[in-house]
Amino acid sequence: MKINSVSVQGFRNLDEQTIEFAPLLNVICGKNAQGKTNLLEAIYFATIGKSPRTRKDLEAIGFGKKNAKIVLCYERGGVEHCLEIELAQSLGKTVRVDGNQNVKLVDIVGLFGSVYFSPEELKLAQGAPNARRRFVDIINCQISKNYMHDLQVFQRLLNQRNSLLKNRSAKIKQELEVWDFSLARACARVGKARLEFSKRLEEFAKQAHFNLSDNKETLSIGYHSIYEGQDDFEQFYLENAKKNFEKDLALGYSTFGLQNDDYVFKLNGLDLRKNCSQGQQRTATLALKLAELEILKQEYGEYPVLLLDDVLSELDKDRRTKLAKYFKDIQCLLTCTDFDLDLDCKIFEVENGVVMAK
């Protein structure tokens, strides 16, 4: 896969413009707050229909503007396609694929692959469990429409269950029993997929981390979930839902379920979040992203595009050199303030939202 061009209009601080990219390494230079990150955000937004930086899509509309538009022209399997996303303060989000306007947002997921890394991705190592669940869920949704459907069903049923707990109707116990049967099935499907994926993720992440750390550190991934180790998960879920009824009713939300899942990352047996330096956390997070790259390549039959935002400044020279090996066979868009690697690349300068090829 490769991006031929991206056109932006009204997105963050970016001027209305079209940028054409080289098939391999593209280096996007500029001082801070000029628009480098916004450009990568726009590209990733077109990939999955969501921003990697905010859950409120309309925040990406430029200050003082009413709408924003991203048009991504890309190649997959040697065939050019066009993804278009428009954000409007009044109408929300509109999606088009190859000119077709009758497209739902979920339909664009998996059409084009990109892997996004920024300093904010350290939340995978340092942040709350929901950041790690979201990371896994986004990858799984890109490679499996069934997983996307099951996850949507699970989230909808969980929201409905929580709504019942807050409203506290006279027949809430009987009403919850009906929802819990459906939730048990949805949890079983999502939990199974997450467990299987965690093993796959560990395989690729461990190898990527070996490469980056010169075989000095071993990265392992543990999946902590109520699903793991249960022979009859649906029955197990229903029994525990009943046990937690009074607690759930008092708190007004569901305390038992996959919404508590977490992934524990370890380096040489030590908890990455609690016992490792920020440099180690950064390298491990990058290894997770490189694992995502390999998984998507395995699914798509070709590499997705790698989007790296300000990653070089936090890596030592040895690890920058090892990372550069990934630039040889894939298209990469790399932002930085200074670029000192001796590599063939197309260089862009960004100033006040204007992207100019050098």
PADOTOR-117593 format. One record per residue: x, y, z of N, C-alpha, C in turn; residue number from 0. Coordinates in steps of 0.05 Angstrom, whole numbers, m for minus. Layout:
REM residues N
ATOM  neast nnorth    nup caeast canorth   caup  ceast cnorth    cup  nr
ATOM      X      Y      Z      X       Y      Z      X      Y      Z NUM
...
REM end
This chain:
REM residues 358
ATOM  neast nnorth    nup caeast canorth   caup  ceast cnorth    cup  nr
ATOM     17    m24      0      0       0      0     18     25      0   0
ATOM      7     46    m12     21      71    m11      2     94    m16   1
ATOM      8    116     m4     m7     141     m8      5    156    m32   2
ATOM    m12    162    m51     m2     179    m73     m4    209    m66   3
ATOM    m27    216    m53    m31     244    m46    m52    246    m24   4
ATOM    m51    268    m10    m72     275      9    m79    304      5   5
ATOM   m105    310      3   m115     338      2   m129    344     27   6
ATOM   m124    368     38   m137     376     63   m149    404     59   7
ATOM   m171    407     74   m185     433     73   m199    437    100   8
ATOM   m191    459    114   m204     465    139   m197    446    162   9
ATOM   m176    431    159   m168     411    180   m147    423    198  10
ATOM   m154    426    224   m135     439    243   m124    465    232  11
ATOM    m97    468    233    m85     493    224    m75    491    195  12
ATOM    m81    468    182    m70     464    155    m84    481    134  13
ATOM    m68    493    117    m79     508     94    m92    488     74  14
ATOM   m110    499     58   m122     482     37   m100    476     17  15
ATOM    m94    450     13    m71     442     m4    m72    412    m11  16
ATOM    m57    404    m30    m53     376    m38    m23    370    m36  17
ATOM    m17    348    m22     11     340    m19     15    313    m32  18
ATOM     35    310    m49     42     285    m62     66    273    m49  19
ATOM     64    247    m44     85     233    m29    102    214    m46  20
ATOM    127    209    m38    144     190    m51    136    162    m41  21
ATOM    142    141    m57    133     114    m50    146    102    m25  22
ATOM    169    112    m16    182     101      7    183    122     30  23
ATOM    207    132     36    209     150     60    203    179     53  24
ATOM    185    191     69    179     219     67    184    232     94  25
ATOM    201    252     94    209     265    119    196    293    120  26
ATOM    181    298    141    165     322    144    177    338    167  27
ATOM    192    359    159    207     375    179    193    401    185  28
ATOM    200    412    208    190     438    215    191    443    245  29
ATOM    189    468    253    188     474    282    162    464    294  30
ATOM    162    465    321    138     456    335    114    474    329  31
ATOM     90    462    330     64     476    327     61    488    299  32
ATOM     73    476    279     70     486    251     50    470    235  33
ATOM     44    445    244     24     429    230     33    402    222  34
ATOM     57    394    230     68     367    223     50    345    233  35
ATOM     43    346    259     26     326    271     m2    326    259  36
ATOM    m12    350    253    m39     352    241    m41    338    215  37
ATOM    m19    338    199    m19     324    173    m21    294    177  38
ATOM     m5    283    196     m7     254    201    m34    247    212  39
ATOM    m45    264    229    m72     259    240    m93    257    218  40
ATOM    m91    275    199   m110     275    177   m109    249    161  41
ATOM    m85    240    156    m82     215    141    m93    191    157  42
ATOM    m87    190    183    m97     167    199   m127    169    202  43
ATOM   m137    193    204   m166     198    206   m180    185    182  44
ATOM   m168    189    158   m180     178    134   m178    147    133  45
ATOM   m159    136    148   m156     107    148   m178     93    164  46
ATOM   m184    103    188   m203      89    205   m228    105    211  47
ATOM   m229    130    201   m252     146    205   m253    159    233  48
ATOM   m231    158    247   m230     170    274   m203    183    278  49
ATOM   m202    203    295   m177     216    301   m161    200    322  50
ATOM   m135    198    320   m119     185    341   m114    203    365  51
ATOM   m123    228    363   m117     248    384   m141    256    401  52
ATOM   m165    253    390   m189     261    405   m212    244    398  53
ATOM   m230    240    417   m254     225    412   m277    242    400  54
ATOM   m273    268    400   m292     287    389   m283    296    362  55
ATOM   m294    283    341   m285     288    314   m285    317    305  56
ATOM   m306    331    314   m309     359    304   m287    378    315  57
ATOM   m273    369    335   m250     385    345   m228    388    324  58
ATOM   m228    371    304   m208     372    283   m214    394    263  59
ATOM   m237    405    264   m244     428    246   m228    452    254  60
ATOM   m216    466    235   m199     489    241   m214    511    255  61
ATOM   m200    526    271   m212     548    287   m226    568    268  62
ATOM   m251    574    275   m266     593    259   m279    582    234  63
ATOM   m275    556    229   m286     544    204   m309    525    211  64
ATOM   m327    521    191   m351     505    195   m348    476    187  65
ATOM   m329    471    169   m325     443    161   m296    438    153  66
ATOM   m290    412    151   m263     404    143   m266    380    124  67
ATOM   m245    376    107   m247     355     88   m219    342     84  68
ATOM   m218    316     82   m194     301     76   m199    283     52  69
ATOM   m182    284     32   m184     266      9   m158    251      7  70
ATOM   m159    225     11   m135     208     11   m135    191    m15  71
ATOM   m116    195    m32   m113     179    m56    m91    159    m51  72
ATOM    m97    133    m53    m78     113    m46    m79     89    m66  73
ATOM    m58     73    m65    m57      48    m81    m57     24    m63  74
ATOM    m73      4    m71    m73     m22    m58    m75    m43    m80  75
ATOM    m56    m61    m81    m56     m81   m102    m52    m69   m129  76
ATOM    m39    m46   m130    m33     m33   m156    m57    m18   m167  77
ATOM    m79    m16   m152   m103      m2   m161   m107     23   m144  78
ATOM   m111     46   m157   m115      70   m142   m144     74   m132  79
ATOM   m146     83   m108   m173      88    m96   m172    116    m83  80
ATOM   m196    124    m75   m198     151    m62   m217    149    m38  81
ATOM   m207    156    m15   m223     158      9   m228    187     16  82
ATOM   m252    194     22   m259     222     28   m275    224     53  83
ATOM   m267    241     72   m282     246     96   m286    275     99  84
ATOM   m311    282    105   m318     311    109   m331    314    136  85
ATOM   m321    333    151   m332     340    178   m347    366    176  86
ATOM   m371    367    187   m387     392    186   m399    397    213  87
ATOM   m398    421    223   m409     428    249   m439    421    250  88
ATOM   m452    424    228   m481     420    227   m490    391    221  89
ATOM   m474    377    204   m482     351    194   m466    327    205  90
ATOM   m444    333    219   m427     312    230   m407    302    209  91
ATOM   m406    276    205   m386     263    188   m398    249    164  92
ATOM   m386    255    140   m395     243    115   m371    228    103  93
ATOM   m376    204     92   m355     188     81   m361    181     52  94
ATOM   m341    182     35   m343     173      7   m320    155      0  95
ATOM   m325    135    m16   m304     117    m26   m306    116    m57  96
ATOM   m285    125    m70   m285     125   m100   m310    139   m111  97
ATOM   m317    161    m98   m340     177   m107   m367    168    m97  98
ATOM   m368    144    m85   m394     133    m76   m402    146    m49  99
ATOM   m425    158    m49   m434     173    m25   m449    155     m6 100
ATOM   m458    132    m15   m474     114      2   m456     95     18 101
ATOM   m439    107     34   m419      91     49   m422     97     78 102
ATOM   m423     76     95   m423      80    123   m394     81    134 103
ATOM   m390     93    156   m364      97    168   m350     70    172 104
ATOM   m365     50    181   m353      24    187   m342     11    161 105
ATOM   m353     19    138   m345       6    113   m317     14    104 106
ATOM   m306     36    114   m279      44    105   m257     30    121 107
ATOM   m264     20    145   m244       7    161   m234    m18    147 108
ATOM   m208    m20    143   m196     m43    129   m191    m39    100 109
ATOM   m201    m17     89   m196     m11     60   m167     m3     56 110
ATOM   m157     13     74   m129      22     72   m116     21    100 111
ATOM    m92     12    101    m79       8    127    m57     28    133 112
ATOM    m58     39    157    m35      55    167    m31     50    196 113
ATOM     m6     53    205      1      49    233     12     76    243 114
ATOM      1     86    264      7     112    274     22    111    301 115
ATOM     44    125    303     59     127    328     65    156    334 116
ATOM     60    165    358     67     192    367     75    190    396 117
ATOM     86    211    408     93     211    436     69    205    454 118
ATOM     45    212    445     21     206    460     16    176    463 119
ATOM     27    160    445     23     131    446     36    118    471 120
ATOM     52    134    486     64     123    511     42    116    531 121
ATOM     17    125    526     m5     117    543     m9     87    543 122
ATOM      0     74    522     m1      44    521     15     32    544 123
ATOM     37     45    550     55      34    571     48     47    598 124
ATOM     40     72    599     38      87    624      9     91    632 125
ATOM    m10     90    613    m37      99    619    m55     78    630 126
ATOM    m81     84    630   m102      67    640   m108     44    621 127
ATOM   m121     22    631   m127      m1    614   m142      5    589 128
ATOM   m160     25    590   m177      31    566   m160     38    542 129
ATOM   m136     50    546   m118      57    523   m108     31    510 130
ATOM   m101     12    526    m91     m14    515   m113    m30    502 131
ATOM   m137    m29    514   m159     m43    501   m166    m30    474 132
ATOM   m165     m3    473   m171      11    448   m151      4    426 133
ATOM   m125      2    434   m104      m5    415   m110    m32    402 134
ATOM   m116    m52    419   m122     m79    409   m148    m79    393 135
ATOM   m168    m65    402   m194     m65    388   m192    m53    360 136
ATOM   m177    m31    358   m174     m18    332   m160    m37    312 137
ATOM   m140    m51    320   m126     m70    302   m146    m92    294 138
ATOM   m159   m104    314   m177    m126    308   m200   m117    290 139
ATOM   m210    m92    293   m231     m83    275   m222    m80    247 140
ATOM   m196    m73    243   m185     m70    216   m182    m96    202 141
ATOM   m179   m118    217   m174    m144    204   m198   m163    205 142
ATOM   m219   m155    220   m242    m173    222   m268   m157    225 143
ATOM   m285   m158    205   m311    m146    207   m328   m159    228 144
ATOM   m324   m186    232   m339    m200    253   m332   m189    280 145
ATOM   m306   m184    285   m298    m172    311   m311   m145    315 146
ATOM   m310   m129    294   m322    m102    296   m351   m104    304 147
ATOM   m366   m122    291   m394    m126    297   m398   m135    326 148
ATOM   m382   m155    334   m385    m166    361   m378   m144    382 149
ATOM   m358   m128    377   m350    m107    396   m372    m86    398 150
ATOM   m384    m79    375   m406     m59    375   m430    m70    391 151
ATOM   m437    m96    387   m459    m108    402   m453   m108    432 152
ATOM   m428   m116    439   m421    m116    467   m423    m88    480 153
ATOM   m413    m68    466   m414     m40    477   m442    m30    480 154
ATOM   m459    m37    460   m487     m28    460   m502    m41    483 155
ATOM   m498    m68    487   m512     m82    508   m502    m73    536 156
ATOM   m476    m67    538   m466     m58    564   m477    m30    571 157
ATOM   m479    m13    551   m491      14    556   m520     12    564 158
ATOM   m535     m7    551   m563     m11    558   m566    m22    587 159
ATOM   m548    m40    594   m548     m51    621   m543    m30    642 160
ATOM   m523    m13    636   m517       9    655   m540     29    657 161
ATOM   m553     33    635   m576      51    636   m598     40    654 162
ATOM   m603     14    652   m623       1    669   m615      4    699 163
ATOM   m589      1    705   m580       3    732   m584     31    743 164
ATOM   m581     51    727   m585      78    736   m614     85    740 165
ATOM   m632     74    722   m660      80    724   m675     65    747 166
ATOM   m665     41    754   m675      26    776   m706     22    775 167
ATOM   m715      9    754   m744       3    752   m752    m18    773 168
ATOM   m778    m21    777   m788     m41    796   m780    m69    789 169
ATOM   m778    m75    763   m772    m102    754   m743   m104    743 170
ATOM   m725    m89    755   m698     m88    743   m684   m115    744 171
ATOM   m689   m131    765   m675    m157    766   m682   m175    743 172
ATOM   m708   m176    737   m717    m192    714   m708   m180    688 173
ATOM   m708   m154    686   m699    m141    661   m670   m146    656 174
ATOM   m654   m146    677   m625    m150    674   m619   m179    665 175
ATOM   m635   m198    674   m630    m225    667   m632   m229    636 176
ATOM   m651   m215    624   m654    m216    595   m630   m205    581 177
ATOM   m620   m182    590   m597    m169    578   m572   m186    583 178
ATOM   m570   m198    606   m546    m213    613   m541   m238    596 179
ATOM   m563   m250    587   m559    m273    569   m546   m264    543 180
ATOM   m555   m242    532   m543    m231    507   m514   m221    512 181
ATOM   m510   m208    535   m483    m198    542   m463   m221    545 182
ATOM   m472   m243    557   m455    m266    561   m444   m276    534 183
ATOM   m462   m278    514   m454    m288    488   m435   m268    474 184
ATOM   m441   m242    476   m424    m222    464   m396   m222    477 185
ATOM   m396   m224    504   m370    m224    519   m353   m248    511 186
ATOM   m367   m271    507   m352    m295    499   m338   m292    473 187
ATOM   m351   m280    453   m340    m276    427   m317   m256    428 188
ATOM   m321   m234    441   m300    m213    442   m276   m223    459 189
ATOM   m282   m236    481   m260    m246    498   m243   m267    484 190
ATOM   m255   m285    469   m240    m305    455   m222   m292    434 191
ATOM   m233   m272    419   m217    m259    399   m194   m243    411 192
ATOM   m198   m230    434   m177    m215    447   m155   m233    457 193
ATOM   m163   m256    468   m143    m274    479   m125   m285    456 194
ATOM   m138   m293    434   m123    m304    411   m105   m282    400 195
ATOM   m114   m257    399    m98    m236    387    m75   m229    405 196
ATOM    m78   m230    431    m56    m223    449    m32   m241    444 197
ATOM    m36   m267    438    m15    m285    432     m1   m278    406 198
ATOM    m17   m270    387     m6    m262    361     10   m236    363 199
ATOM     m1   m217    378     13    m192    383     40   m196    396 200
ATOM     40   m214    416     65    m219    431     87   m230    413 201
ATOM     79   m248    395     98    m260    377    113   m239    360 202
ATOM     98   m221    349    111    m200    331    124   m179    348 203
ATOM    112   m171    370    124    m149    387    150   m158    399 204
ATOM    151   m183    407    176    m194    419    199   m193    399 205
ATOM    194   m200    374    215    m199    354    223   m171    348 206
ATOM    203   m153    345    209    m125    340    226   m113    362 207
ATOM    220   m120    387    235    m109    410    263   m120    411 208
ATOM    266   m145    404    293    m157    402    310   m141    382 209
ATOM    298   m134    359    312    m119    339    320    m92    349 210
ATOM    302    m78    362    308     m51    371    327    m50    395 211
ATOM    327    m70    412    343     m70    436    369    m87    433 212
ATOM    375    m95    409    399    m111    404    398   m137    419 213
ATOM    375   m149    420    370    m175    434    376   m175    464 214
ATOM    374   m151    476    381    m149    505    356   m151    523 215
ATOM    333   m146    511    308    m145    527    287   m162    514 216
ATOM    271   m176    531    249    m192    521    223   m180    529 217
ATOM    206   m174    510    180    m163    515    159   m185    515 218
ATOM    143   m186    536    121    m206    538     95   m192    543 219
ATOM     73   m204    535     47    m192    537     28   m212    551 220
ATOM     15   m203    572     m4    m219    586    m32   m207    584 221
ATOM    m52   m224    579    m80    m214    576    m94   m221    602 222
ATOM   m102   m200    617   m116    m204    642   m146   m199    638 223
ATOM   m161   m221    639   m190    m219    633   m205   m240    647 224
ATOM   m231   m235    652   m248    m255    664   m252   m278    645 225
ATOM   m247   m273    619   m252    m294    599   m231   m317    602 226
ATOM   m206   m310    608   m184    m329    607   m189   m351    628 227
ATOM   m185   m376    618   m186    m400    636   m213   m411    642 228
ATOM   m234   m400    629   m261    m409    634   m270   m429    612 229
ATOM   m278   m453    620   m288    m473    601   m316   m466    591 230
ATOM   m333   m457    609   m360    m449    601   m364   m420    609 231
ATOM   m354   m402    592   m353    m374    599   m381   m362    603 232
ATOM   m399   m369    585   m426    m357    587   m439   m363    614 233
ATOM   m437   m387    623   m448    m394    650   m434   m380    672 234
ATOM   m407   m378    669   m390    m364    689   m399   m335    690 235
ATOM   m404   m322    667   m412    m294    667   m439   m290    680 236
ATOM   m458   m307    674   m485    m304    685   m485   m308    715 237
ATOM   m469   m326    725   m468    m331    754   m456   m306    768 238
ATOM   m435   m295    757   m423    m271    769   m439   m246    766 239
ATOM   m454   m244    745   m472    m221    741   m493   m221    763 240
ATOM   m503   m245    770   m522    m247    792   m509   m240    819 241
ATOM   m485   m250    823   m471    m245    849   m466   m215    853 242
ATOM   m461   m201    831   m454    m172    833   m478   m154    830 243
ATOM   m503   m165    830   m527    m149    826   m529   m126    846 244
ATOM   m528   m132    871   m531    m111    892   m510    m89    890 245
ATOM   m485    m98    885   m463     m79    882   m468    m61    857 246
ATOM   m475    m74    835   m480     m58    810   m503    m38    814 247
ATOM   m524    m47    828   m547     m30    833   m539     m6    850 248
ATOM   m523    m10    870   m514      12    888   m497     32    873 249
ATOM   m480     22    855   m461      40    841   m473     52    816 250
ATOM   m493     38    805   m506      49    781   m492     41    755 251
ATOM   m474     21    756   m461      12    731   m451    m17    735 252
ATOM   m444    m30    713   m436     m58    714   m407    m61    723 253
ATOM   m402    m76    743   m375     m78    754   m360   m104    744 254
ATOM   m375   m122    732   m363    m147    723   m366   m149    692 255
ATOM   m343   m155    679   m344    m158    650   m319   m151    636 256
ATOM   m319   m153    610   m295    m148    594   m287   m119    594 257
ATOM   m304   m101    603   m296     m73    606   m274    m69    626 258
ATOM   m266    m90    640   m244     m88    659   m219   m102    649 259
ATOM   m219   m112    624   m196    m125    612   m171   m107    613 260
ATOM   m148   m119    615   m123    m104    612   m102   m122    600 261
ATOM    m82   m109    589    m59    m122    577    m34   m113    593 262
ATOM    m19   m132    603      4    m126    619     29   m131    603 263
ATOM     45   m111    599     70    m113    584     94   m115    603 264
ATOM    112   m134    598    135    m138    615    161   m138    599 265
ATOM    182   m127    610    209    m129    599    226   m145    617 266
ATOM    236   m167    607    252    m186    623    238   m192    649 267
ATOM    212   m196    648    196    m204    671    187   m181    689 268
ATOM    196   m156    684    188    m133    700    165   m118    687 269
ATOM    146   m110    703    123     m95    694    132    m69    680 270
ATOM    125    m66    655    135     m43    639    125    m17    651 271
ATOM    101    m16    662     89       8    672    102     17    699 272
ATOM    108     m3    715    117       3    743    147      3    746 273
ATOM    161    m13    731    190     m18    737    209    m11    715 274
ATOM    200      2    694    219       8    672    220     38    666 275
ATOM    243     46    655    247      74    649    229     84    626 276
ATOM    227    110    623    211     121    601    223    113    574 277
ATOM    249    112    573    262     103    548    255     75    541 278
ATOM    254     57    560    246      29    556    217     28    548 279
ATOM    200     44    561    172      45    554    168     54    525 280
ATOM    183     74    517    181      85    490    189     63    470 281
ATOM    211     49    475    219      28    456    199      6    454 282
ATOM    188     m2    477    168     m23    478    143    m15    463 283
ATOM    135     10    466    111      20    452    116     20    422 284
ATOM    140     28    414    146      28    386    146     m1    375 285
ATOM    156    m20    391    155     m48    384    127    m58    379 286
ATOM    108    m49    396     80     m56    393     69    m46    366 287
ATOM     77    m22    359     68     m10    334     80    m24    310 288
ATOM    105    m33    312    118     m48    291    105    m76    289 289
ATOM     96    m86    311     81    m112    311     55   m108    296 290
ATOM     41    m86    301     17     m79    287     22    m78    257 291
ATOM     44    m66    249     52     m65    221     54    m92    209 292
ATOM     67   m111    222     70    m138    212     44   m153    211 293
ATOM     27   m149    231      1    m163    231    m17   m154    208 294
ATOM    m17   m127    204    m33    m117    182    m22   m126    155 295
ATOM      4   m128    153     16    m138    128      8   m167    123 296
ATOM      8   m182    144      0    m210    142    m29   m213    132 297
ATOM    m46   m195    142    m75    m195    135    m80   m184    107 298
ATOM    m67   m161    100    m72    m147     75    m57   m158     52 299
ATOM    m35   m173     57    m18    m183     36      3   m162     27 300
ATOM      3   m139     38     23    m118     33     24   m100     57 301
ATOM     47    m86     60     51     m69     83     33    m45     83 302
ATOM     22    m38    106      8     m12    108     29     11    109 303
ATOM     19     35    110     37      58    112     43     64    141 304
ATOM     68     70    147     77      76    174     79    106    178 305
ATOM     64    115    198     63     144    205     77    148    232 306
ATOM    100    161    231    116     165    255    119    194    262 307
ATOM    107    202    284    107     230    292    128    235    315 308
ATOM    149    249    308    169     257    328    180    233    344 309
ATOM    187    212    330    197     188    344    228    189    347 310
ATOM    242    201    328    271     200    328    284    215    351 311
ATOM    272    237    360    284     253    380    287    239    407 312
ATOM    271    219    412    272     205    437    287    178    436 313
ATOM    298    172    413    314     147    411    343    153    408 314
ATOM    360    136    420    389     140    416    397    132    388 315
ATOM    422    139    381    431     135    353    428    106    344 316
ATOM    435     87    362    434      59    355    406     50    349 317
ATOM    387     59    365    359      50    360    347     65    336 318
ATOM    356     89    331    346     103    307    356     88    282 319
ATOM    381     78    283    392      63    260    376     37    256 320
ATOM    370     23    278    355      m2    276    326      3    265 321
ATOM    314     25    274    288      32    264    288     38    235 322
ATOM    310     51    226    312      59    197    311     35    178 323
ATOM    318     11    188    316     m13    171    288    m18    161 324
ATOM    268     m9    177    240     m13    169    232      5    146 325
ATOM    248     26    141    241      45    120    247     35     92 326
ATOM    261     13     89    271       4     63    249     m8     45 327
ATOM    229    m20     58    210     m35     42    181    m24     43 328
ATOM    177     m3     59    150       7     63    149     37     59 329
ATOM    125     47     54    123      76     54    120     86     83 330
ATOM    136    107     89    136     118    116    135    148    114 331
ATOM    118    160    131    116     189    134    127    195    162 332
ATOM    149    209    163    163     214    188    165    243    194 333
ATOM    155    253    217    158     281    224    181    284    244 334
ATOM    194    307    242    217     313    260    223    343    258 335
ATOM    239    352    277    249     380    276    275    380    261 336
ATOM    291    359    264    317     357    250    320    328    241 337
ATOM    331    324    217    335     297    206    365    293    199 338
ATOM    377    273    213    406     269    209    413    241    199 339
ATOM    393    226    190    399     199    180    406    200    150 340
ATOM    426    185    142    435     185    114    418    165     98 341
ATOM    394    174     90    375     157     77    363    172     53 342
ATOM    357    156     32    343     168      9    314    174     18 343
ATOM    306    199     13    279     206     22    270    232      7 344
ATOM    244    237      9    233     262      0    228    279     24 345
ATOM    237    304     24    236     321     47    215    343     43 346
ATOM    199    348     63    180     369     63    185    388     86 347
ATOM    180    414     82    181     433    104    153    443    110 348
ATOM    146    445    136    120     454    144    123    480    160 349
ATOM    108    501    151    109     526    165     81    539    164 350
ATOM     71    545    188     44     557    190     23    543    174 351
ATOM     24    516    175      3     500    162      7    495    133 352
ATOM     29    505    121     35     501     93     57    480     90 353
ATOM     52    459     74     71     437     70     84    441     43 354
ATOM    110    443     42    124     449     17    146    428     13 355
ATOM    147    416    m11    168     397    m18    194    412    m24 356
ATOM    216    402    m14    242     415    m18    255    405    m44 357
REM end
